[in-house]
């Protein structure tokens, strides 16, 4: 089983979008049983004692257009132990990478990468919290996920 953790700043926009898009993609390809997929935040901005914020309405709305539900997802903060639990820790941007390294300390197994590092056009995924453009974020994540799945096929 391939265990994947998507990570962004607050775990309410980009990382849950990636989590639920990939869950949908592997389900439609009849390979969901080969994956365990989660998402988390590097910050505590959307996390508090005993809970966390639900997925941002913009992410909910954009995924709903594709028939993808995020019901039951609440923000959680990444922990150092996540490094041992996951095979891939995929960040949305350089800022997330720095914060992931602050949490885990080091990456001896090379698990930590940006999602779009798998694409032919490596770059950060813009944060729709600031841009307000969830369509661009969706397209960027889709590009990264397709490239990531292609990478896995070639292993």
Backbone as a chain_set.jsonl record, in Angstrom:
{"seq": "XXXXXXXXXXXXXXXXXXXXXXXXXXXXXXXXXXXXXXXXXXXXXXXXXXXXXXXXXXXXXXXXXXXXXXXXXXXXXXXXXXXXXXXXXXXXXXXXXXXXXXXXXXXXXXXXXXXXXXXXXXXXXXXXXXXXXXXXXXXXXXXXXXXXXXXXXXX", "coords": {"N": [[0.844, -1.187, 0.0], [0.53, 2.202, -0.845], [1.293, 5.045, 0.879], [0.222, 8.288, 1.273], [0.717, 11.662, 2.125], [-0.62, 14.776, 1.842], [0.348, 18.16, 2.096], [-0.256, 21.435, 3.25], [-0.396, 24.914, 4.256], [-2.666, 25.469, 6.046], [-4.412, 23.28, 5.847], [-6.984, 23.438, 4.786], [-7.57, 24.263, 2.225], [-5.723, 23.731, -0.254], [-4.301, 21.211, 0.345], [-6.389, 19.419, 1.277], [-7.878, 19.487, -1.067], [-6.167, 18.197, -2.888], [-5.97, 15.717, -1.581], [-8.642, 14.666, -1.718], [-9.138, 14.754, -4.449], [-7.209, 12.927, -5.41], [-8.078, 10.607, -4.11], [-10.524, 10.275, -5.421], [-9.616, 9.912, -8.071], [-8.082, 7.48, -7.929], [-10.053, 5.761, -7.118], [-11.799, 5.765, -9.336], [-10.129, 4.539, -11.133], [-10.006, 2.033, -10.218], [-8.078, 1.318, -8.33], [-7.985, 2.009, -5.729], [-7.633, 0.462, -3.437], [-4.935, 0.185, -3.248], [-3.89, 2.38, -2.049], [-3.367, 4.699, 0.646], [-4.52, 7.691, 1.76], [-4.1, 10.954, 2.994], [-4.345, 14.299, 4.402], [-2.707, 17.246, 5.722], [-1.789, 20.035, 7.879], [0.859, 22.485, 8.124], [0.765, 24.406, 9.989], [-0.877, 25.64, 13.0], [-3.015, 27.194, 12.563], [-5.64, 26.581, 11.714], [-6.35, 24.621, 13.433], [-7.288, 23.304, 16.559], [-7.497, 22.525, 20.072], [-8.839, 19.4, 20.261], [-10.061, 19.506, 17.74], [-10.668, 20.814, 14.392], [-10.811, 23.183, 11.665], [-13.375, 22.967, 9.12], [-13.183, 21.98, 5.618], [-12.362, 24.588, 3.364], [-14.932, 26.705, 2.005], [-14.618, 27.423, -0.735], [-12.97, 25.405, -1.797], [-14.623, 23.224, -1.29], [-16.795, 23.864, -2.963], [-15.572, 23.904, -5.521], [-14.683, 21.246, -5.802], [-17.128, 19.942, -5.587], [-18.259, 20.517, -8.042], [-17.119, 18.591, -9.564], [-18.241, 16.381, -8.582], [-17.173, 15.477, -6.219], [-16.971, 14.841, -2.833], [-16.11, 16.291, 0.334], [-16.938, 15.751, 2.814], [-16.816, 15.385, 6.317], [-14.135, 15.907, 6.661], [-11.672, 17.514, 8.534], [-9.369, 20.04, 9.514], [-6.048, 19.132, 10.375], [-2.948, 19.075, 12.145], [0.271, 18.375, 10.862], [2.492, 15.919, 12.173], [5.606, 14.925, 13.703], [5.719, 12.152, 13.739], [4.321, 11.461, 11.479], [6.133, 11.235, 9.457], [7.183, 8.658, 9.584], [4.913, 7.198, 9.104], [4.057, 7.639, 6.472], [4.724, 7.175, 2.944], [5.119, 9.06, 0.987], [5.362, 12.526, 1.282], [3.817, 15.223, 0.348], [4.155, 18.454, -0.556], [2.624, 21.683, -1.151], [3.959, 23.993, -1.8], [7.118, 25.851, -1.688], [7.349, 27.171, 0.809], [5.826, 25.502, 2.441], [7.458, 23.238, 2.355], [9.726, 24.068, 3.833], [8.545, 24.387, 6.362], [7.634, 21.784, 6.841], [10.075, 20.469, 7.104], [10.939, 21.699, 9.414], [9.198, 20.531, 11.215], [9.701, 17.731, 10.987], [12.453, 17.474, 11.075], [14.548, 16.071, 9.536], [15.009, 14.514, 6.288], [15.755, 11.685, 5.626], [14.987, 9.564, 3.965], [14.094, 10.671, 1.635], [11.396, 11.382, 1.219], [9.932, 13.726, 1.119], [8.543, 16.073, -0.991], [7.599, 18.556, -3.453], [4.335, 18.603, -4.824], [4.058, 19.387, -7.533], [6.613, 18.918, -8.432], [6.719, 16.544, -9.707], [5.682, 17.011, -12.166], [6.076, 18.237, -15.593], [6.523, 20.862, -15.386], [7.698, 22.105, -12.865], [6.7, 23.864, -9.956], [5.329, 26.166, -7.493], [2.084, 25.635, -6.054], [-0.411, 27.897, -6.308], [-1.885, 29.607, -3.565], [-5.224, 29.495, -2.938], [-6.454, 30.763, -0.867], [-5.41, 33.264, -0.796], [-5.433, 34.054, -3.513], [-8.027, 33.588, -4.348], [-8.792, 32.084, -6.476], [-9.926, 29.173, -7.132], [-10.185, 27.504, -9.269], [-7.797, 27.62, -10.79], [-6.05, 26.555, -8.906], [-7.173, 23.982, -8.673], [-6.652, 23.001, -11.288], [-3.819, 23.046, -11.31], [-3.271, 21.195, -9.256], [-4.441, 18.914, -10.344], [-2.761, 18.523, -12.56], [-0.361, 17.936, -11.181], [-1.126, 15.596, -9.781], [-1.733, 13.775, -11.842], [0.809, 13.533, -13.003], [2.187, 12.506, -10.797], [0.905, 10.012, -10.427], [1.678, 8.816, -12.815], [4.42, 8.705, -12.364], [4.427, 6.803, -10.271], [3.574, 4.544, -11.652], [5.801, 3.955, -13.095], [7.619, 2.947, -11.34]], "CA": [[0.0, 0.0, 0.0], [1.262, 3.459, -0.946], [0.711, 5.992, 1.843], [0.52, 9.642, 0.812], [0.242, 12.784, 2.935], [-0.543, 16.08, 1.197], [0.542, 19.156, 3.144], [-0.245, 22.869, 2.959], [-0.301, 25.713, 5.472], [-3.769, 25.338, 6.993], [-5.18, 22.048, 5.624], [-8.394, 23.697, 4.476], [-7.741, 24.585, 0.798], [-4.981, 22.941, -1.238], [-4.003, 19.807, 0.68], [-7.573, 18.565, 1.196], [-8.262, 19.371, -2.465], [-5.33, 17.133, -3.439], [-6.365, 14.456, -0.937], [-9.906, 14.135, -2.22], [-8.999, 14.534, -5.887], [-6.508, 11.665, -5.625], [-8.989, 9.519, -3.7], [-11.481, 10.107, -6.514], [-8.901, 9.375, -9.245], [-7.724, 6.071, -7.751], [-11.322, 5.021, -7.076], [-12.277, 5.622, -10.718], [-9.194, 3.652, -11.841], [-10.115, 0.745, -9.533], [-6.836, 1.006, -7.626], [-8.06, 2.655, -4.413], [-7.138, -0.462, -2.416], [-3.48, 0.271, -3.231], [-3.509, 3.677, -1.517], [-3.883, 5.329, 1.855], [-4.32, 9.102, 1.431], [-4.534, 11.936, 3.986], [-3.748, 15.631, 4.265], [-2.434, 17.888, 7.01], [-1.284, 21.409, 7.871], [2.105, 22.736, 8.845], [0.484, 25.384, 11.055], [-2.036, 25.377, 13.867], [-3.977, 28.267, 12.297], [-6.993, 26.045, 11.557], [-6.426, 23.463, 14.321], [-7.371, 23.656, 17.971], [-7.67, 21.38, 20.977], [-10.021, 18.581, 20.016], [-10.703, 19.627, 16.437], [-10.097, 21.678, 13.372], [-11.754, 23.803, 10.732], [-13.761, 22.169, 7.957], [-12.597, 22.383, 4.345], [-12.773, 25.926, 2.907], [-16.078, 26.655, 1.085], [-14.175, 27.491, -2.129], [-12.523, 24.052, -2.159], [-15.838, 22.391, -1.32], [-17.579, 24.213, -4.152], [-14.851, 23.485, -6.732], [-14.719, 19.789, -5.878], [-18.519, 19.534, -5.817], [-18.475, 20.586, -9.492], [-16.597, 17.337, -10.111], [-18.919, 15.29, -7.894], [-16.29, 15.009, -5.144], [-17.357, 15.322, -1.508], [-15.081, 16.342, 1.381], [-17.652, 15.643, 4.084], [-16.131, 14.726, 7.419], [-12.72, 16.308, 6.739], [-11.347, 18.669, 9.363], [-7.937, 20.321, 9.523], [-5.182, 18.565, 11.402], [-1.56, 19.477, 11.974], [1.26, 17.338, 10.648], [3.342, 15.62, 13.321], [6.87, 14.272, 13.379], [5.467, 10.719, 13.515], [3.8, 11.26, 10.12], [7.239, 10.861, 8.578], [7.282, 7.193, 9.594], [3.633, 6.616, 8.67], [3.773, 7.868, 5.056], [5.77, 6.947, 1.945], [5.279, 10.334, 0.286], [4.838, 13.721, 1.945], [3.79, 16.106, -0.815], [3.85, 19.842, -0.209], [2.053, 22.498, -2.21], [4.862, 25.105, -2.145], [8.402, 25.892, -0.975], [7.107, 27.564, 2.198], [5.403, 24.286, 3.134], [8.634, 22.372, 2.499], [10.522, 24.554, 4.965], [7.829, 24.095, 7.603], [7.662, 20.328, 7.027], [11.396, 20.124, 7.624], [10.959, 22.174, 10.8], [8.439, 19.559, 12.008], [10.281, 16.377, 10.99], [13.887, 17.537, 11.364], [15.332, 15.692, 8.364], [14.313, 13.651, 5.321], [16.767, 10.725, 5.182], [14.453, 8.646, 2.968], [13.678, 11.406, 0.443], [9.938, 11.292, 1.096], [9.317, 15.051, 1.064], [8.673, 16.739, -2.284], [6.433, 19.343, -3.854], [3.498, 17.84, -5.748], [4.339, 19.718, -8.933], [7.942, 18.442, -8.818], [6.514, 15.376, -10.569], [5.21, 17.479, -13.475], [7.097, 18.768, -16.499], [6.629, 22.283, -15.084], [7.74, 22.228, -11.4], [6.418, 25.198, -9.427], [4.409, 26.193, -6.36], [0.647, 25.726, -6.314], [-0.887, 29.143, -5.704], [-2.811, 29.428, -2.457], [-6.476, 30.189, -3.237], [-6.809, 31.594, 0.287], [-4.994, 34.616, -1.171], [-5.801, 34.392, -4.896], [-9.468, 33.429, -4.541], [-9.027, 31.345, -7.709], [-9.89, 27.745, -6.846], [-10.073, 26.792, -10.544], [-6.369, 27.497, -11.109], [-5.508, 25.603, -7.939], [-7.649, 22.66, -9.094], [-5.908, 22.61, -12.491], [-2.438, 22.763, -10.908], [-3.259, 19.95, -8.49], [-4.713, 17.838, -11.295], [-1.507, 18.314, -13.291], [0.559, 17.256, -10.28], [-1.594, 14.245, -9.47], [-1.552, 12.936, -13.042], [2.245, 13.266, -13.116], [2.549, 11.641, -9.675], [0.433, 8.655, -10.738], [2.559, 8.315, -13.873], [5.67, 8.372, -11.665], [4.228, 5.555, -9.533], [3.486, 3.448, -12.626], [7.143, 3.684, -13.604], [8.499, 2.416, -10.274]], "C": [[0.883, 1.243, 0.0], [0.558, 4.489, -0.063], [1.195, 7.392, 1.52], [-0.089, 10.661, 1.755], [0.464, 14.068, 2.142], [-0.496, 17.144, 2.29], [0.498, 20.564, 2.574], [-0.234, 23.622, 4.289], [-1.4, 25.394, 6.479], [-4.601, 24.08, 6.902], [-6.667, 22.311, 5.439], [-8.626, 23.986, 2.992], [-7.03, 23.565, -0.092], [-4.777, 21.482, -0.858], [-5.26, 18.933, 0.735], [-8.083, 18.432, -0.244], [-7.47, 18.235, -3.114], [-5.725, 15.771, -2.875], [-7.601, 13.866, -1.597], [-9.92, 13.964, -3.734], [-8.301, 13.201, -6.157], [-7.369, 10.483, -5.202], [-9.992, 9.224, -4.802], [-10.809, 9.457, -7.733], [-8.592, 7.886, -9.091], [-8.973, 5.196, -7.644], [-11.823, 4.75, -8.498], [-11.382, 4.704, -11.547], [-9.152, 2.255, -11.21], [-8.813, 0.325, -8.861], [-6.819, 1.602, -6.214], [-7.498, 1.769, -3.303], [-5.613, -0.427, -2.286], [-2.965, 1.528, -2.518], [-4.125, 3.961, -0.154], [-3.525, 6.805, 1.716], [-4.9, 9.984, 2.529], [-3.966, 13.3, 3.613], [-3.613, 16.253, 5.649], [-1.888, 19.291, 6.783], [0.091, 21.468, 8.514], [1.868, 23.676, 10.022], [-0.663, 24.896, 11.94], [-3.132, 26.412, 13.626], [-5.426, 27.777, 12.25], [-7.237, 24.824, 12.44], [-6.478, 23.948, 15.759], [-7.571, 22.383, 18.784], [-8.966, 20.653, 20.662], [-10.672, 18.749, 18.657], [-9.976, 20.54, 15.479], [-11.18, 22.215, 12.472], [-12.153, 22.827, 9.637], [-13.064, 22.708, 6.708], [-13.208, 23.721, 3.913], [-13.946, 25.81, 1.919], [-15.681, 26.707, -0.397], [-13.692, 26.137, -2.633], [-13.716, 23.12, -2.255], [-16.615, 22.601, -2.617], [-16.895, 23.713, -5.426], [-14.877, 21.975, -6.883], [-16.129, 19.268, -6.13], [-18.865, 19.586, -7.301], [-18.025, 19.305, -10.188], [-17.271, 16.124, -9.46], [-18.107, 14.702, -6.753], [-16.705, 15.665, -3.832], [-16.151, 15.315, -0.566], [-15.717, 16.243, 2.764], [-16.833, 14.868, 5.109], [-14.664, 15.089, 7.572], [-12.585, 17.571, 7.578], [-9.83, 18.816, 9.407], [-7.254, 19.599, 10.676], [-3.753, 18.999, 11.108], [-0.68, 18.246, 11.766], [2.09, 17.157, 11.916], [4.63, 14.944, 12.855], [6.662, 12.793, 13.06], [4.873, 10.442, 12.132], [4.908, 10.835, 9.165], [7.353, 9.337, 8.479], [6.03, 6.526, 9.037], [3.41, 6.679, 7.164], [4.994, 7.617, 4.178], [6.118, 8.217, 1.188], [4.64, 11.438, 1.117], [4.957, 14.832, 0.91], [3.267, 17.489, -0.448], [3.303, 20.586, -1.425], [3.002, 23.606, -2.675], [6.131, 25.032, -1.306], [8.238, 26.232, 0.507], [6.679, 26.351, 3.029], [6.576, 23.347, 3.362], [9.474, 22.776, 3.705], [9.85, 24.21, 6.291], [7.745, 22.596, 7.887], [8.998, 19.919, 7.636], [11.557, 20.591, 9.073], [10.266, 21.155, 11.712], [9.173, 18.227, 12.107], [11.774, 16.346, 11.271], [14.766, 17.212, 10.175], [14.527, 14.721, 7.502], [15.291, 12.612, 4.78], [16.291, 9.793, 4.071], [13.967, 9.349, 1.7], [12.189, 11.349, 0.168], [9.274, 12.629, 0.794], [9.627, 15.717, -0.274], [7.488, 17.677, -2.468], [5.648, 18.52, -4.875], [3.862, 18.127, -7.202], [5.784, 19.417, -9.344], [7.844, 17.227, -9.733], [6.1, 15.776, -11.982], [6.37, 17.958, -14.337], [7.318, 20.259, -16.267], [6.618, 22.491, -13.565], [7.552, 23.68, -10.955], [5.573, 25.049, -8.166], [2.968, 26.181, -6.863], [0.147, 26.956, -5.567], [-1.94, 28.85, -4.633], [-4.1, 30.197, -2.74], [-7.014, 30.995, -2.062], [-6.509, 33.052, -0.041], [-5.472, 35.013, -2.567], [-7.308, 34.392, -5.107], [-9.809, 32.59, -5.759], [-8.845, 29.843, -7.47], [-9.802, 26.921, -8.125], [-8.612, 26.587, -10.936], [-5.718, 26.488, -10.175], [-5.911, 24.181, -8.314], [-6.834, 22.154, -10.288], [-4.467, 22.255, -12.166], [-2.346, 21.429, -10.168], [-3.511, 18.765, -9.414], [-3.455, 17.504, -12.099], [-0.503, 17.539, -12.439], [0.16, 15.823, -9.99], [-1.425, 13.303, -10.649], [-0.08, 12.558, -13.187], [2.716, 12.332, -12.006], [2.119, 10.199, -9.941], [1.276, 8.038, -11.847], [3.907, 7.9, -13.288], [5.54, 7.025, -10.952], [4.155, 4.356, -10.476], [4.871, 3.031, -13.108], [8.109, 3.146, -12.546], [8.711, 0.919, -10.426]], "O": [[1.858, 1.327, 0.747], [-0.628, 4.766, -0.241], [2.395, 7.665, 1.492], [-1.252, 10.551, 2.142], [1.599, 14.409, 1.808], [-1.21, 17.047, 3.288], [1.124, 20.858, 1.555], [-0.075, 23.005, 5.343], [-1.112, 25.083, 7.634], [-5.42, 23.823, 7.784], [-7.508, 21.522, 5.87], [-9.77, 23.958, 2.54], [-7.659, 22.647, -0.618], [-5.055, 20.596, -1.666], [-5.21, 17.791, 0.278], [-8.649, 17.402, -0.611], [-8.046, 17.402, -3.814], [-5.805, 14.789, -3.613], [-7.606, 12.699, -1.989], [-10.643, 13.111, -4.249], [-8.732, 12.433, -7.017], [-7.38, 9.456, -5.882], [-10.281, 8.063, -5.09], [-11.376, 8.554, -8.349], [-8.815, 7.111, -10.021], [-8.952, 4.028, -8.033], [-12.224, 3.631, -8.817], [-11.826, 4.15, -12.553], [-8.362, 1.404, -11.618], [-8.476, -0.859, -8.82], [-5.765, 1.688, -5.583], [-6.944, 2.279, -2.329], [-5.061, -0.952, -1.318], [-1.756, 1.722, -2.394], [-5.236, 3.53, 0.156], [-2.35, 7.141, 1.568], [-6.041, 9.796, 2.95], [-3.214, 13.439, 2.649], [-4.285, 15.864, 6.603], [-1.569, 19.683, 5.661], [0.448, 20.623, 9.335], [2.68, 23.734, 10.946], [-1.314, 23.889, 11.662], [-4.081, 26.497, 14.406], [-6.334, 28.479, 12.694], [-8.197, 24.081, 12.235], [-5.787, 24.898, 16.127], [-7.786, 21.303, 18.232], [-10.054, 21.218, 20.78], [-11.745, 18.19, 18.428], [-8.847, 20.973, 15.713], [-12.324, 21.761, 12.509], [-11.367, 21.957, 9.262], [-12.434, 23.764, 6.745], [-14.406, 23.953, 4.074], [-13.952, 24.907, 1.082], [-16.348, 26.092, -1.229], [-13.972, 25.762, -3.771], [-13.815, 22.321, -3.185], [-17.033, 21.649, -3.275], [-17.552, 23.164, -6.31], [-15.074, 21.472, -7.989], [-16.304, 18.26, -6.814], [-19.675, 18.788, -7.775], [-18.502, 18.98, -11.276], [-16.918, 14.981, -9.75], [-18.324, 13.556, -6.361], [-16.78, 16.89, -3.733], [-15.284, 14.445, -0.656], [-15.102, 16.61, 3.765], [-16.238, 13.835, 4.802], [-14.01, 14.633, 8.509], [-13.285, 18.56, 7.363], [-9.1, 17.827, 9.343], [-7.791, 19.473, 11.776], [-3.397, 19.258, 9.959], [-0.868, 17.214, 12.41], [2.356, 18.117, 12.639], [4.709, 14.45, 11.73], [7.353, 12.241, 12.203], [4.918, 9.305, 11.662], [4.649, 10.151, 8.175], [7.593, 8.8, 7.398], [6.096, 5.398, 8.548], [2.661, 5.867, 6.62], [6.135, 7.813, 4.597], [7.266, 8.426, 0.798], [3.515, 11.296, 1.595], [6.051, 15.321, 0.629], [2.105, 17.665, -0.084], [3.495, 20.172, -2.568], [2.88, 24.103, -3.794], [6.218, 24.264, -0.348], [8.908, 25.648, 1.358], [7.109, 26.187, 4.171], [6.69, 22.731, 4.421], [9.883, 21.93, 4.5], [10.517, 23.788, 7.236], [7.781, 22.182, 9.046], [9.044, 19.119, 8.57], [12.24, 19.94, 9.864], [10.696, 20.942, 12.846], [9.261, 17.651, 13.191], [12.309, 15.308, 11.662], [15.648, 17.999, 9.831], [13.506, 14.182, 7.93], [15.628, 12.648, 3.596], [17.111, 9.281, 3.31], [13.477, 8.69, 0.782], [11.768, 11.276, -0.986], [8.162, 12.659, 0.265], [10.785, 15.903, -0.647], [6.502, 17.604, -1.735], [6.239, 17.819, -5.696], [3.96, 17.204, -8.011], [6.145, 19.642, -10.499], [8.791, 16.918, -10.456], [6.164, 14.957, -12.899], [7.503, 18.071, -13.868], [8.201, 20.858, -16.882], [5.634, 22.998, -13.025], [8.162, 24.598, -11.504], [5.154, 23.946, -7.814], [2.676, 26.659, -7.959], [0.267, 27.044, -4.345], [-2.774, 27.958, -4.789], [-4.081, 31.427, -2.78], [-7.919, 31.813, -2.228], [-7.235, 33.958, 0.368], [-5.867, 36.157, -2.791], [-7.812, 35.123, -5.96], [-10.986, 32.394, -6.06], [-7.74, 29.315, -7.594], [-9.389, 25.762, -8.083], [-8.233, 25.498, -11.367], [-4.921, 25.659, -10.612], [-5.082, 23.272, -8.277], [-6.38, 21.01, -10.294], [-3.94, 21.271, -12.685], [-1.447, 20.629, -10.427], [-2.866, 17.725, -9.281], [-3.129, 16.332, -12.29], [0.13, 16.598, -12.919], [1.009, 14.933, -9.956], [-1.017, 12.155, -10.474], [0.244, 11.402, -13.462], [3.552, 11.461, -12.244], [2.89, 9.269, -9.704], [1.556, 6.839, -11.808], [4.467, 6.871, -13.668], [6.449, 6.197, -11.023], [4.625, 3.27, -10.134], [5.081, 1.878, -13.487], [9.284, 2.918, -12.834], [9.419, 0.311, -9.623]]}, "num_chains": 1, "name": "protein.A"}
